[in-house]
Amino acid sequence: MARMEIRKRYVGTLAGMAWSVAHPLMMILIYWVIFSLGFRVHPAGNTPFIVYFLCGLIPWTAFAETVSASSNAVTGNPYLVKKTVFPTEILPLAHWLASMVSHVIMLVILAIVMVRVPLANAGRPDEPAPPTAIM
């Protein structure tokens, strides 16, 4: 069912399955240009904004896409629910698996960014660690 959902998502597009890579790349690029270059957002410390941004964007888009697709999963497939004996719990799970394909691609992009962009204080044991709060 998840494969069918992925195919259904990109069936009418010119690029087909290439959109599963192009869409996350374009979304990341647009947000990065707006926040990093337009608003000139700089996080605390020396860690690049794109790393902070991707670490927040990926879980949020995974959650939002899964909840919005799963909320219509049962009502969008009435032929499976009404006519046959079918476990309806599988329908949201299929939507979740289909949305995880694009989010795995986004995690690969995050891994590439983290390898390519030098992180602050990486590999410098001579600098002290930031203070921690004691509870």
N, CA, C and O atoms as a printed pandas DataFrame, in Angstrom:
     atom_number atom_name residue_name chain_id  residue_number  x_coord  y_coord  z_coord
0              1         N          MET        A               1    0.814   -1.196    0.000
1              2        CA          MET        A               1    0.000    0.000    0.000
2              3         C          MET        A               1    0.856    1.258    0.000
3              4         O          MET        A               1    0.489    2.271   -0.595
4              5         N          ALA        A               2    1.998    1.185    0.671
5              6        CA          ALA        A               2    2.875    2.357    0.706
6              7         C          ALA        A               2    3.451    2.630   -0.677
7              8         O          ALA        A               2    3.552    3.785   -1.090
8              9         N          ARG        A               3    3.830    1.576   -1.396
9             10        CA          ARG        A               3    4.328    1.774   -2.765
10            11         C          ARG        A               3    3.270    2.392   -3.656
11            12         O          ARG        A               3    3.568    3.260   -4.477
12            13         N          MET        A               4    2.037    1.949   -3.496
13            14        CA          MET        A               4    0.942    2.505   -4.286
14            15         C          MET        A               4    0.743    3.988   -3.948
15            16         O          MET        A               4    0.474    4.800   -4.833
16            17         N          GLU        A               5    0.875    4.331   -2.672
17            18        CA          GLU        A               5    0.725    5.726   -2.253
18            19         C          GLU        A               5    1.839    6.598   -2.829
19            20         O          GLU        A               5    1.589    7.734   -3.232
20            21         N          ILE        A               6    3.058    6.079   -2.870
21            22        CA          ILE        A               6    4.182    6.837   -3.447
22            23         C          ILE        A               6    3.975    7.038   -4.931
23            24         O          ILE        A               6    4.191    8.137   -5.440
24            25         N          ARG        A               7    3.562    6.002   -5.632
25            26        CA          ARG        A               7    3.303    6.130   -7.075
26            27         C          ARG        A               7    2.164    7.091   -7.341
27            28         O          ARG        A               7    2.221    7.877   -8.287
28            29         N          LYS        A               8    1.117    7.037   -6.506
29            30        CA          LYS        A               8   -0.035    7.914   -6.688
30            31         C          LYS        A               8    0.352    9.375   -6.467
31            32         O          LYS        A               8   -0.218   10.272   -7.088
32            33         N          ARG        A               9    1.301    9.607   -5.600
33            34        CA          ARG        A               9    1.727   10.976   -5.299
34            35         C          ARG        A               9    2.389   11.643   -6.501
35            36         O          ARG        A               9    2.203   12.840   -6.719
36            37         N          TYR        A              10    3.150   10.895   -7.277
37            38        CA          TYR        A              10    3.925   11.481   -8.371
38            39         C          TYR        A              10    3.449   11.035   -9.750
39            40         O          TYR        A              10    4.194   11.187  -10.718
40            41         N          VAL        A              11    2.241   10.493   -9.879
41            42        CA          VAL        A              11    1.796    9.921  -11.147
42            43         C          VAL        A              11    1.591   10.956  -12.245
43            44         O          VAL        A              11    1.883   10.659  -13.404
44            45         N          GLY        A              12    1.112   12.136  -11.944
45            46        CA          GLY        A              12    0.802   13.112  -12.982
46            47         C          GLY        A              12    1.899   14.125  -13.238
47            48         O          GLY        A              12    1.689   15.069  -14.001
48            49         N          THR        A              13    3.049   13.963  -12.632
49            50        CA          THR        A              13    4.109   14.958  -12.763
50            51         C          THR        A              13    5.032   14.621  -13.922
51            52         O          THR        A              13    5.154   13.466  -14.330
52            53         N          LEU        A              14    5.666   15.640  -14.432
53            54        CA          LEU        A              14    6.576   15.469  -15.555
54            55         C          LEU        A              14    7.847   14.717  -15.143
55            56         O          LEU        A              14    8.343   13.876  -15.893
56            57         N          ALA        A              15    8.364   15.017  -13.968
57            58        CA          ALA        A              15    9.608   14.402  -13.526
58            59         C          ALA        A              15    9.395   13.069  -12.818
59            60         O          ALA        A              15   10.353   12.321  -12.624
60            61         N          GLY        A              16    8.164   12.756  -12.428
61            62        CA          GLY        A              16    7.883   11.481  -11.776
62            63         C          GLY        A              16    8.535   11.377  -10.416
63            64         O          GLY        A              16    8.399   12.277   -9.586
64            65         N          MET        A              17    9.245   10.283  -10.180
65            66        CA          MET        A              17    9.864   10.027   -8.877
66            67         C          MET        A              17   11.032   10.973   -8.584
67            68         O          MET        A              17   11.483   11.043   -7.441
68            69         N          ALA        A              18   11.525   11.689   -9.572
69            70        CA          ALA        A              18   12.605   12.660   -9.328
70            71         C          ALA        A              18   12.129   13.781   -8.405
71            72         O          ALA        A              18   12.943   14.452   -7.770
72            73         N          TRP        A              19   10.812   13.985   -8.329
73            74        CA          TRP        A              19   10.277   14.991   -7.420
74            75         C          TRP        A              19   10.521   14.619   -5.972
75            76         O          TRP        A              19   10.577   15.505   -5.119
76            77         N          SER        A              20   10.670   13.342   -5.665
77            78        CA          SER        A              20   10.925   12.951   -4.283
78            79         C          SER        A              20   12.284   13.438   -3.811
79            80         O          SER        A              20   12.510   13.548   -2.606
80            81         N          VAL        A              21   13.195   13.731   -4.733
81            82        CA          VAL        A              21   14.487   14.324   -4.395
82            83         C          VAL        A              21   14.446   15.835   -4.603
83            84         O          VAL        A              21   14.983   16.586   -3.789
84            85         N          ALA        A              22   13.821   16.280   -5.675
85            86        CA          ALA        A              22   13.809   17.703   -6.009
86            87         C          ALA        A              22   12.986   18.527   -5.016
87            88         O          ALA        A              22   13.377   19.644   -4.675
88            89         N          HIS        A              23   11.871   18.004   -4.553
89            90        CA          HIS        A              23   11.023   18.763   -3.632
90            91         C          HIS        A              23   11.737   19.088   -2.319
91            92         O          HIS        A              23   11.736   20.253   -1.920
92            93         N          PRO        A              24   12.345   18.121   -1.625
93            94        CA          PRO        A              24   13.068   18.501   -0.403
94            95         C          PRO        A              24   14.236   19.449   -0.658
95            96         O          PRO        A              24   14.488   20.346    0.147
96            97         N          LEU        A              25   14.949   19.262   -1.765
97            98        CA          LEU        A              25   16.063   20.158   -2.081
98            99         C          LEU        A              25   15.584   21.582   -2.311
99           100         O          LEU        A              25   16.182   22.528   -1.798
100          101         N          MET        A              26   14.511   21.742   -3.076
101          102        CA          MET        A              26   13.988   23.080   -3.333
102          103         C          MET        A              26   13.440   23.719   -2.063
103          104         O          MET        A              26   13.630   24.915   -1.841
104          105         N          MET        A              27   12.763   22.938   -1.231
105          106        CA          MET        A              27   12.218   23.474    0.007
106          107         C          MET        A              27   13.342   23.954    0.929
107          108         O          MET        A              27   13.251   25.037    1.509
108          109         N          ILE        A              28   14.391   23.157    1.062
109          110        CA          ILE        A              28   15.525   23.536    1.901
110          111         C          ILE        A              28   16.207   24.776    1.345
111          112         O          ILE        A              28   16.558   25.678    2.106
112          113         N          LEU        A              29   16.400   24.837    0.046
113          114        CA          LEU        A              29   17.053   25.977   -0.579
114          115         C          LEU        A              29   16.254   27.257   -0.388
115          116         O          LEU        A              29   16.823   28.300   -0.064
116          117         N          ILE        A              30   14.943   27.188   -0.585
117          118        CA          ILE        A              30   14.103   28.378   -0.441
118          119         C          ILE        A              30   14.112   28.883    1.001
119          120         O          ILE        A              30   14.288   30.077    1.241
120          121         N          TYR        A              31   13.922   27.976    1.957
121          122        CA          TYR        A              31   13.957   28.392    3.361
122          123         C          TYR        A              31   15.322   28.943    3.753
123          124         O          TYR        A              31   15.407   29.928    4.486
124          125         N          TRP        A              32   16.380   28.317    3.272
125          126        CA          TRP        A              32   17.722   28.780    3.608
126          127         C          TRP        A              32   17.966   30.191    3.064
127          128         O          TRP        A              32   18.515   31.036    3.771
128          129         N          VAL        A              33   17.567   30.450    1.826
129          130        CA          VAL        A              33   17.743   31.780    1.242
130          131         C          VAL        A              33   16.946   32.812    2.023
131          132         O          VAL        A              33   17.454   33.896    2.310
132          133         N          ILE        A              34   15.697   32.490    2.372
133          134        CA          ILE        A              34   14.856   33.453    3.079
134          135         C          ILE        A              34   15.415   33.764    4.463
135          136         O          ILE        A              34   15.545   34.933    4.826
136          137         N          PHE        A              35   15.743   32.748    5.229
137          138        CA          PHE        A              35   16.166   32.988    6.613
138          139         C          PHE        A              35   17.629   33.391    6.728
139          140         O          PHE        A              35   17.954   34.281    7.514
140          141         N          SER        A              36   18.504   32.774    5.983
141          142        CA          SER        A              36   19.927   33.027    6.138
142          143         C          SER        A              36   20.366   34.294    5.406
143          144         O          SER        A              36   21.147   35.083    5.938
144          145         N          LEU        A              37   19.871   34.483    4.208
145          146        CA          LEU        A              37   20.282   35.647    3.424
146          147         C          LEU        A              37   19.303   36.815    3.566
147          148         O          LEU        A              37   19.722   37.970    3.651
148          149         N          GLY        A              38   18.012   36.518    3.592
149          150        CA          GLY        A              38   17.012   37.580    3.673
150          151         C          GLY        A              38   16.901   38.185    5.057
151          152         O          GLY        A              38   17.077   39.392    5.223
152          153         N          PHE        A              39   16.607   37.356    6.060
153          154        CA          PHE        A              39   16.453   37.837    7.432
154          155         C          PHE        A              39   17.770   37.888    8.192
155          156         O          PHE        A              39   17.826   38.438    9.291
156          157         N          ARG        A              40   18.814   37.329    7.630
157          158        CA          ARG        A              40   20.155   37.288    8.243
158          159         C          ARG        A              40   20.111   36.696    9.656
159          160         O          ARG        A              40   20.634   37.277   10.607
160          161         N          VAL        A              41   19.479   35.534    9.765
161          162        CA          VAL        A              41   19.373   34.832   11.037
162          163         C          VAL        A              41   20.688   34.107   11.302
163          164         O          VAL        A              41   21.192   33.378   10.447
164          165         N          HIS        A              42   21.233   34.316   12.491
165          166        CA          HIS        A              42   22.465   33.645   12.898
166          167         C          HIS        A              42   22.223   33.011   14.258
167          168         O          HIS        A              42   21.883   33.718   15.207
168          169         N          PRO        A              43   22.388   31.703   14.380
169          170        CA          PRO        A              43   22.176   31.067   15.678
170          171         C          PRO        A              43   23.305   31.391   16.645
171          172         O          PRO        A              43   24.364   31.870   16.241
172          173         N          ALA        A              44   23.071   31.129   17.911
173          174        CA          ALA        A              44   24.096   31.349   18.928
174          175         C          ALA        A              44   25.251   30.386   18.681
175          176         O          ALA        A              44   25.041   29.238   18.287
176          177         N          GLY        A              45   26.438   30.848   18.910
177          178        CA          GLY        A              45   27.601   30.003   18.666
178          179         C          GLY        A              45   28.054   30.100   17.222
179          180         O          GLY        A              45   27.617   30.978   16.478
180          181         N          ASN        A              46   28.913   29.210   16.842
181          182        CA          ASN        A              46   29.460   29.233   15.490
182          183         C          ASN        A              46   28.869   28.165   14.580
183          184         O          ASN        A              46   29.327   28.006   13.448
184          185         N          THR        A              47   27.880   27.441   15.037
185          186        CA          THR        A              47   27.266   26.416   14.206
186          187         C          THR        A              47   26.459   27.084   13.100
187          188         O          THR        A              47   25.690   28.005   13.376
188          189         N          PRO        A              48   26.616   26.646   11.860
189          190        CA          PRO        A              48   25.890   27.269   10.750
190          191         C          PRO        A              48   24.371   27.126   10.895
191          192         O          PRO        A              48   23.867   26.151   11.451
192          193         N          PHE        A              49   23.679   28.112   10.387
193          194        CA          PHE        A              49   22.220   28.139   10.485
194          195         C          PHE        A              49   21.585   26.944    9.796
195          196         O          PHE        A              49   20.588   26.417   10.289
196          197         N          ILE        A              50   22.127   26.506    8.680
197          198        CA          ILE        A              50   21.517   25.421    7.910
198          199         C          ILE        A              50   21.439   24.134    8.725
199          200         O          ILE        A              50   20.498   23.358    8.560
200          201         N          VAL        A              51   22.403   23.899    9.594
201          202        CA          VAL        A              51   22.380   22.688   10.416
202          203         C          VAL        A              51   21.258   22.774   11.442
203          204         O          VAL        A              51   20.493   21.823   11.605
204          205         N          TYR        A              52   21.152   23.913   12.141
205          206        CA          TYR        A              52   20.048   24.113   13.074
206          207         C          TYR        A              52   18.711   23.999   12.357
207          208         O          TYR        A              52   17.783   23.349   12.839
208          209         N          PHE        A              53   18.629   24.628   11.223
209          210        CA          PHE        A              53   17.381   24.665   10.471
210          211         C          PHE        A              53   16.939   23.275   10.049
211          212         O          PHE        A              53   15.777   22.915   10.234
212          213         N          LEU        A              54   17.842   22.494    9.488
213          214        CA          LEU        A              54   17.477   21.157    9.030
214          215         C          LEU        A              54   17.117   20.232   10.184
215          216         O          LEU        A              54   16.232   19.386   10.053
216          217         N          CYS        A              55   17.798   20.389   11.311
217          218        CA          CYS        A              55   17.483   19.553   12.480
218          219         C          CYS        A              55   16.085   19.842   13.016
219          220         O          CYS        A              55   15.498   18.978   13.666
220          221         N          GLY        A              56   15.547   20.999   12.772
221          222        CA          GLY        A              56   14.183   21.314   13.179
222          223         C          GLY        A              56   13.164   21.073   12.086
223          224         O          GLY        A              56   12.043   20.648   12.365
224          225         N          LEU        A              57   13.540   21.339   10.843
225          226        CA          LEU        A              57   12.607   21.215    9.725
226          227         C          LEU        A              57   12.232   19.762    9.441
227          228         O          LEU        A              57   11.067   19.467    9.173
228          229         N          ILE        A              58   13.180   18.876    9.496
229          230        CA          ILE        A              58   12.931   17.480    9.114
230          231         C          ILE        A              58   11.905   16.819   10.038
231          232         O          ILE        A              58   10.946   16.234    9.534
232          233         N          PRO        A              59   12.059   16.882   11.361
233          234        CA          PRO        A              59   11.020   16.258   12.187
234          235         C          PRO        A              59    9.662   16.954   12.066
235          236         O          PRO        A              59    8.621   16.298   12.105
236          237         N          TRP        A              60    9.671   18.280   11.920
237          238        CA          TRP        A              60    8.396   18.988   11.813
238          239         C          TRP        A              60    7.655   18.603   10.543
239          240         O          TRP        A              60    6.455   18.334   10.599
240          241         N          THR        A              61    8.327   18.568    9.403
241          242        CA          THR        A              61    7.644   18.205    8.159
242          243         C          THR        A              61    7.206   16.746    8.186
243          244         O          THR        A              61    6.159   16.409    7.634
244          245         N          ALA        A              62    7.990   15.874    8.817
245          246        CA          ALA        A              62    7.580   14.470    8.936
246          247         C          ALA        A              62    6.296   14.363    9.752
247          248         O          ALA        A              62    5.367   13.654    9.364
248          249         N          PHE        A              63    6.242   15.064   10.875
249          250        CA          PHE        A              63    5.054   15.038   11.720
250          251         C          PHE        A              63    3.853   15.640   11.002
251          252         O          PHE        A              63    2.781   15.036   10.978
252          253         N          ALA        A              64    4.022   16.820   10.417
253          254        CA          ALA        A              64    2.902   17.508    9.778
254          255         C          ALA        A              64    2.364   16.725    8.584
255          256         O          ALA        A              64    1.150   16.615    8.412
256          257         N          GLU        A              65    3.245   16.187    7.770
257          258        CA          GLU        A              65    2.799   15.434    6.601
258          259         C          GLU        A              65    2.108   14.139    7.011
259          260         O          GLU        A              65    1.104   13.757    6.410
260          261         N          THR        A              66    2.627   13.471    8.012
261          262        CA          THR        A              66    2.030   12.214    8.456
262          263         C          THR        A              66    0.655   12.440    9.077
263          264         O          THR        A              66   -0.281   11.693    8.792
264          265         N          VAL        A              67    0.526   13.446    9.906
265          266        CA          VAL        A              67   -0.766   13.709   10.547
266          267         C          VAL        A              67   -1.804   14.135    9.512
267          268         O          VAL        A              67   -2.943   13.671    9.556
268          269         N          SER        A              68   -1.429   15.005    8.589
269          270        CA          SER        A              68   -2.414   15.465    7.600
270          271         C          SER        A              68   -2.825   14.352    6.645
271          272         O          SER        A              68   -3.992   14.274    6.260
272          273         N          ALA        A              69   -1.893   13.492    6.257
273          274        CA          ALA        A              69   -2.246   12.395    5.354
274          275         C          ALA        A              69   -3.005   11.294    6.088
275          276         O          ALA        A              69   -3.919   10.693    5.524
276          277         N          SER        A              70   -2.639   11.027    7.325
277          278        CA          SER        A              70   -3.290    9.952    8.072
278          279         C          SER        A              70   -4.697   10.303    8.504
279          280         O          SER        A              70   -5.531    9.416    8.684
280          281         N          SER        A              71   -4.974   11.583    8.671
281          282        CA          SER        A              71   -6.325   11.973    9.094
282          283         C          SER        A              71   -7.366   11.671    8.026
283          284         O          SER        A              71   -8.535   11.462    8.348
284          285         N          ASN        A              72   -6.965   11.646    6.776
285          286        CA          ASN        A              72   -7.888   11.337    5.688
286          287         C          ASN        A              72   -7.710    9.915    5.157
287          288         O          ASN        A              72   -8.319    9.563    4.147
288          289         N          ALA        A              73   -6.906    9.105    5.800
289          290        CA          ALA        A              73   -6.603    7.774    5.277
290          291         C          ALA        A              73   -7.828    6.864    5.278
291          292         O          ALA        A              73   -8.072    6.159    4.299
292          293         N          VAL        A              74   -8.587    6.869    6.341
293          294        CA          VAL        A              74   -9.743    5.974    6.426
294          295         C          VAL        A              74  -10.887    6.482    5.561
295          296         O          VAL        A              74  -11.513    5.697    4.848
296          297         N          THR        A              75  -11.172    7.787    5.610
297          298        CA          THR        A              75  -12.275    8.316    4.805
298          299         C          THR        A              75  -11.928    8.387    3.327
299          300         O          THR        A              75  -12.830    8.424    2.490
300          301         N          GLY        A              76  -10.651    8.409    2.988
301          302        CA          GLY        A              76  -10.248    8.451    1.586
302          303         C          GLY        A              76  -10.267    7.095    0.912
303          304         O          GLY        A              76  -10.162    7.022   -0.313
304          305         N          ASN        A              77  -10.396    6.022    1.669
305          306        CA          ASN        A              77  -10.443    4.665    1.115
306          307         C          ASN        A              77  -11.699    3.938    1.592
307          308         O          ASN        A              77  -11.594    2.913    2.266
308          309         N          PRO        A              78  -12.880    4.446    1.257
309          310        CA          PRO        A              78  -14.102    3.809    1.779
310          311         C          PRO        A              78  -14.341    2.418    1.205
311          312         O          PRO        A              78  -14.994    1.596    1.848
312          313         N          TYR        A              79  -13.827    2.136    0.012
313          314        CA          TYR        A              79  -14.002    0.823   -0.592
314          315         C          TYR        A              79  -13.261   -0.264    0.190
315          316         O          TYR        A              79  -13.664   -1.426    0.149
316          317         N          LEU        A              80  -12.203    0.086    0.889
317          318        CA          LEU        A              80  -11.494   -0.894    1.704
318          319         C          LEU        A              80  -12.148   -1.090    3.067
319          320         O          LEU        A              80  -12.093   -2.178    3.639
320          321         N          VAL        A              81  -12.757   -0.045    3.576
321          322        CA          VAL        A              81  -13.311   -0.099    4.922
322          323         C          VAL        A              81  -14.714   -0.704    4.931
323          324         O          VAL        A              81  -15.039   -1.491    5.820
324          325         N          LYS        A              82  -15.545   -0.347    3.956
325          326        CA          LYS        A              82  -16.947   -0.753    3.974
326          327         C          LYS        A              82  -17.196   -2.129    3.365
327          328         O          LYS        A              82  -18.003   -2.894    3.891
328          329         N          LYS        A              83  -16.531   -2.450    2.289
329          330        CA          LYS        A              83  -16.876   -3.657    1.532
330          331         C          LYS        A              83  -16.188   -4.923    2.038
331          332         O          LYS        A              83  -16.714   -6.020    1.854
332          333         N          THR        A              84  -15.043   -4.794    2.659
333          334        CA          THR        A              84  -14.287   -5.972    3.079
334          335         C          THR        A              84  -13.926   -5.887    4.554
335          336         O          THR        A              84  -13.997   -4.825    5.173
336          337         N          VAL        A              85  -13.543   -7.016    5.090
337          338        CA          VAL        A              85  -13.010   -7.024    6.447
338          339         C          VAL        A              85  -11.539   -6.653    6.331
339          340         O          VAL        A              85  -10.729   -7.411    5.797
340          341         N          PHE        A              86  -11.216   -5.481    6.838
341          342        CA          PHE        A              86   -9.886   -4.918    6.616
342          343         C          PHE        A              86   -9.458   -4.179    7.874
343          344         O          PHE        A              86  -10.230   -3.388    8.415
344          345         N          PRO        A              87   -8.236   -4.425    8.351
345          346        CA          PRO        A              87   -7.767   -3.674    9.532
346          347         C          PRO        A              87   -7.455   -2.223    9.146
347          348         O          PRO        A              87   -6.508   -1.960    8.406
348          349         N          THR        A              88   -8.250   -1.305    9.647
349          350        CA          THR        A              88   -8.115    0.099    9.258
350          351         C          THR        A              88   -6.840    0.740    9.811
351          352         O          THR        A              88   -6.464    1.831    9.381
352          353         N          GLU        A              89   -6.172    0.076   10.758
353          354        CA          GLU        A              89   -4.930    0.623   11.309
354          355         C          GLU        A              89   -3.806    0.631   10.283
355          356         O          GLU        A              89   -2.826    1.360   10.436
356          357         N          ILE        A              90   -3.946   -0.170    9.250
357          358        CA          ILE        A              90   -2.906   -0.247    8.220
358          359         C          ILE        A              90   -2.900    0.992    7.337
359          360         O          ILE        A              90   -1.850    1.367    6.816
360          361         N          LEU        A              91   -4.031    1.625    7.161
361          362        CA          LEU        A              91   -4.118    2.771    6.253
362          363         C          LEU        A              91   -3.237    3.944    6.701
363          364         O          LEU        A              91   -2.473    4.449    5.878
364          365         N          PRO        A              92   -3.298    4.403    7.948
365          366        CA          PRO        A              92   -2.366    5.468    8.355
366          367         C          PRO        A              92   -0.904    5.022    8.326
367          368         O          PRO        A              92   -0.013    5.827    8.055
368          369         N          LEU        A              93   -0.661    3.749    8.602
369          370        CA          LEU        A              93    0.707    3.237    8.556
370          371         C          LEU        A              93    1.274    3.297    7.132
371          372         O          LEU        A              93    2.453    3.594    6.939
372          373         N          ALA        A              94    0.432    3.015    6.150
373          374        CA          ALA        A              94    0.879    3.106    4.752
374          375         C          ALA        A              94    1.207    4.546    4.383
375          376         O          ALA        A              94    2.184    4.790    3.675
376          377         N          HIS        A              95    0.421    5.493    4.841
377          378        CA          HIS        A              95    0.713    6.906    4.578
378          379         C          HIS        A              95    1.994    7.335    5.277
379          380         O          HIS        A              95    2.777    8.110    4.728
380          381         N          TRP        A              96    2.208    6.827    6.496
381          382        CA          TRP        A              96    3.436    7.147    7.224
382          383         C          TRP        A              96    4.655    6.611    6.483
383          384         O          TRP        A              96    5.647    7.324    6.337
384          385         N          LEU        A              97    4.599    5.375    6.018
385          386        CA          LEU        A              97    5.730    4.809    5.269
386          387         C          LEU        A              97    5.988    5.576    3.982
387          388         O          LEU        A              97    7.143    5.795    3.614
388          389         N          ALA        A              98    4.935    5.985    3.296
389          390        CA          ALA        A              98    5.107    6.750    2.061
390          391         C          ALA        A              98    5.734    8.106    2.330
391          392         O          ALA        A              98    6.550    8.571    1.534
392          393         N          SER        A              99    5.372    8.754    3.433
393          394        CA          SER        A              99    5.966   10.052    3.737
394          395         C          SER        A              99    7.405    9.911    4.224
395          396         O          SER        A              99    8.191   10.849    4.091
396          397         N          MET        A             100    7.759    8.773    4.778
397          398        CA          MET        A             100    9.128    8.577    5.257
398          399         C          MET        A             100   10.140    8.496    4.114
399          400         O          MET        A             100   11.330    8.715    4.336
400          401         N          VAL        A             101    9.696    8.188    2.912
401          402        CA          VAL        A             101   10.611    8.138    1.768
402          403         C          VAL        A             101   11.239    9.509    1.541
403          404         O          VAL        A             101   12.457    9.617    1.404
404          405         N          SER        A             102   10.424   10.550    1.502
405          406        CA          SER        A             102   10.974   11.897    1.290
406          407         C          SER        A             102   11.763   12.376    2.497
407          408         O          SER        A             102   12.698   13.163    2.354
408          409         N          HIS        A             103   11.397   11.912    3.677
409          410        CA          HIS        A             103   12.124   12.363    4.857
410          411         C          HIS        A             103   13.454   11.637    5.037
411          412         O          HIS        A             103   14.377   12.184    5.641
412          413         N          VAL        A             104   13.562   10.443    4.534
413          414        CA          VAL        A             104   14.871    9.776    4.513
414          415         C          VAL        A             104   15.795   10.520    3.554
415          416         O          VAL        A             104   16.989   10.660    3.821
416          417         N          ILE        A             105   15.250   10.993    2.448
417          418        CA          ILE        A             105   16.048   11.797    1.511
418          419         C          ILE        A             105   16.505   13.079    2.204
419          420         O          ILE        A             105   17.646   13.505    2.030
420          421         N          MET        A             106   15.624   13.693    2.984
421          422        CA          MET        A             106   16.015   14.904    3.712
422          423         C          MET        A             106   17.080   14.598    4.768
423          424         O          MET        A             106   17.959   15.426    5.008
424          425         N          LEU        A             107   17.015   13.432    5.398
425          426        CA          LEU        A             107   18.058   13.054    6.359
426          427         C          LEU        A             107   19.398   12.839    5.675
427          428         O          LEU        A             107   20.440   13.152    6.250
428          429         N          VAL        A             108   19.387   12.312    4.457
429          430        CA          VAL        A             108   20.622   12.166    3.689
430          431         C          VAL        A             108   21.197   13.546    3.366
431          432         O          VAL        A             108   22.409   13.748    3.442
432          433         N          ILE        A             109   20.328   14.497    3.005
433          434        CA          ILE        A             109   20.778   15.866    2.745
434          435         C          ILE        A             109   21.386   16.464    4.007
435          436         O          ILE        A             109   22.417   17.134    3.938
436          437         N          LEU        A             110   20.761   16.231    5.160
437          438        CA          LEU        A             110   21.312   16.724    6.426
438          439         C          LEU        A             110   22.684   16.110    6.699
439          440         O          LEU        A             110   23.596   16.811    7.138
440          441         N          ALA        A             111   22.839   14.816    6.445
441          442        CA          ALA        A             111   24.136   14.177    6.665
442          443         C          ALA        A             111   25.203   14.761    5.751
443          444         O          ALA        A             111   26.341   14.960    6.176
444          445         N          ILE        A             112   24.847   15.038    4.503
445          446        CA          ILE        A             112   25.804   15.641    3.564
446          447         C          ILE        A             112   26.184   17.044    4.033
447          448         O          ILE        A             112   27.355   17.421    3.991
448          449         N          VAL        A             113   25.186   17.817    4.482
449          450        CA          VAL        A             113   25.466   19.171    4.962
450          451         C          VAL        A             113   26.372   19.119    6.185
451          452         O          VAL        A             113   27.300   19.920    6.299
452          453         N          MET        A             114   26.119   18.193    7.095
453          454        CA          MET        A             114   26.934   18.115    8.303
454          455         C          MET        A             114   28.365   17.672    8.008
455          456         O          MET        A             114   29.288   18.041    8.733
456          457         N          VAL        A             115   28.553   16.890    6.957
457          458        CA          VAL        A             115   29.909   16.488    6.575
458          459         C          VAL        A             115   30.629   17.630    5.866
459          460         O          VAL        A             115   31.825   17.835    6.071
460          461         N          ARG        A             116   29.910   18.365    5.041
461          462        CA          ARG        A             116   30.525   19.417    4.235
462          463         C          ARG        A             116   30.747   20.724    4.989
463          464         O          ARG        A             116   31.709   21.439    4.705
464          465         N          VAL        A             117   29.879   21.049    5.940
465          466        CA          VAL        A             117   29.964   22.318    6.654
466          467         C          VAL        A             117   30.740   22.085    7.948
467          468         O          VAL        A             117   30.380   21.207    8.733
468          469         N          PRO        A             118   31.786   22.848    8.177
469          470        CA          PRO        A             118   32.529   22.658    9.433
470          471         C          PRO        A             118   31.704   23.138   10.624
471          472         O          PRO        A             118   31.184   24.253   10.631
472          473         N          LEU        A             119   31.598   22.277   11.622
473          474        CA          LEU        A             119   30.842   22.620   12.822
474          475         C          LEU        A             119   31.754   23.307   13.830
475          476         O          LEU        A             119   32.965   23.088   13.828
476          477         N          ALA        A             120   31.180   24.123   14.674
477          478        CA          ALA        A             120   31.950   24.875   15.667
478          479         C          ALA        A             120   32.542   23.934   16.711
479          480         O          ALA        A             120   31.872   23.015   17.183
480          481         N          ASN        A             121   33.794   24.169   17.064
481          482        CA          ASN        A             121   34.516   23.429   18.090
482          483         C          ASN        A             121   34.623   21.932   17.808
483          484         O          ASN        A             121   34.834   21.148   18.733
484          485         N          ALA        A             122   34.484   21.534   16.577
485          486        CA          ALA        A             122   34.605   20.117   16.250
486          487         C          ALA        A             122   36.072   19.724   16.239
487          488         O          ALA        A             122   36.871   20.301   15.501
488          489         N          GLY        A             123   36.416   18.763   17.039
489          490        CA          GLY        A             123   37.781   18.255   17.069
490          491         C          GLY        A             123   38.758   19.143   17.805
491          492         O          GLY        A             123   39.965   19.013   17.599
492          493         N          ARG        A             124   38.287   20.046   18.660
493          494        CA          ARG        A             124   39.171   20.931   19.417
494          495         C          ARG        A             124   39.042   20.618   20.910
495          496         O          ARG        A             124   38.283   21.287   21.612
496          497         N          PRO        A             125   39.761   19.626   21.398
497          498        CA          PRO        A             125   39.616   19.267   22.809
498          499         C          PRO        A             125   40.222   20.291   23.759
499          500         O          PRO        A             125   39.962   20.234   24.961
500          501         N          ASP        A             126   41.030   21.235   23.249
501          502        CA          ASP        A             126   41.673   22.207   24.127
502          503         C          ASP        A             126   40.709   23.281   24.622
503          504         O          ASP        A             126   41.014   23.964   25.600
504          505         N          GLU        A             127   39.555   23.450   23.975
505          506        CA          GLU        A             127   38.587   24.453   24.413
506          507         C          GLU        A             127   37.651   23.846   25.451
507          508         O          GLU        A             127   37.235   22.697   25.305
508          509         N          PRO        A             128   37.315   24.594   26.490
509          510        CA          PRO        A             128   36.454   24.040   27.540
510          511         C          PRO        A             128   35.025   23.839   27.041
511          512         O          PRO        A             128   34.551   24.538   26.145
512          513         N          ALA        A             129   34.372   22.881   27.638
513          514        CA          ALA        A             129   32.967   22.598   27.299
514          515         C          ALA        A             129   32.093   23.683   27.911
515          516         O          ALA        A             129   32.470   24.280   28.919
516          517         N          PRO        A             130   30.935   23.949   27.322
517          518        CA          PRO        A             130   30.042   24.963   27.897
518          519         C          PRO        A             130   29.533   24.509   29.266
519          520         O          PRO        A             130   29.401   23.309   29.507
520          521         N          PRO        A             131   29.249   25.446   30.155
521          522        CA          PRO        A             131   28.771   25.058   31.493
522          523         C          PRO        A             131   27.400   24.390   31.406
523          524         O          PRO        A             131   26.581   24.723   30.550
524          525         N          THR        A             132   27.174   23.445   32.305
525          526        CA          THR        A             132   25.888   22.757   32.358
526          527         C          THR        A             132   25.187   23.107   33.658
527          528         O          THR        A             132   25.822   23.399   34.671
528          529         N          ALA        A             133   23.879   23.070   33.605
529          530        CA          ALA        A             133   23.090   23.370   34.794
530          531         C          ALA        A             133   22.979   22.124   35.653
531          532         O          ALA        A             133   22.793   21.020   35.142
532          533         N          ILE        A             134   23.093   22.306   36.950
533          534        CA          ILE        A             134   22.961   21.200   37.884
534          535         C          ILE        A             134   21.601   21.310   38.546
535          536         O          ILE        A             134   21.241   22.345   39.105
536          537         N          MET        A             135   20.865   20.232   38.470
537          538        CA          MET        A             135   19.512   20.224   39.042
538          539         C          MET        A             135   19.544   19.656   40.419
539          540         O          MET        A             135   18.505   19.562   41.072
